[in-house]
Amino acid sequence: LSGKPLKSADFEYGNTITVDGARVAFISRMTIQDALTQSRTTLEYREVKVQTIPPSEFSLANFD
C-alpha cells in the first residue's frame, strides 16, 4: 500500500550454459534483500544444466 518495494534482488552471472550451440552467461548467485527487516537470503547455483520442462509442470492444478 505504501508503494515501496518489499524485496529487491541482485544477480551475479558467473555460470555459462550452451543454448543452440552458443555459450550464454547464466546466474550463479542471487541475493534477495528484505526492505522491511534488512534480512538477506542468498541462493547459489552450481552445476547448471539445460533441460526441457513440459508445460504441464507450470499448471496451477499442480499446486493443490
ABEGO torsion letter per residue (X at the ends): XAGBBABBBBBBBABBBBBGGBBBBBBABBBBBBAAAGBBBBBBBBGBBBBBBBAAAABAAAAX
